[in-house]
Amino acid sequence: MTNSTKHPVTEVLEVHLQRYLDDLGEIPPSNIYPMVLTFIERPILELVMKHANQNQSLAAKYLGMNRNTLHKKLVEHGLLSN
């Protein structure tokens, strides 16, 4: 990928974030950063957990995070089945 070529994920985020801002019209945006993180974090966690066959240690390794951090995020997003 060259410097002039954007990653497909970046392109999707830009398009949808711009649409969100356009839809706001004159309403000033607020809390965009945590909103975007919340909306992208859950599907990342779901997909990686599925790829790791629900193995949290393996998923944490794939994500480059501590297993305890992953567990906390799974709880926050309601993704743990009892």
Phi, psi and omega in degrees: 000129180274168180298332182276351180260124179276148175295142181304325179294319177299316180299315180298314180299317180298315181299312185285325177292321177297319178299317178300312181296320178297319181295334179292333182062239182274354180286125180291135179288156175211149176055037182297315184301305179296328178297312181296316179301318180298315183288335178265335183293315184301309180295328176298311180299315180300312183293318181291321177297319177298316180297328180269013181053043178065014178276108185295323179296316179292317179298318179298320177297314179301322183277346182074036179225165178292144181300322179296322177295316178299314180303315179301316180293323177297319177295313181303323183266003179065037184256008178261129176262137182265000000 
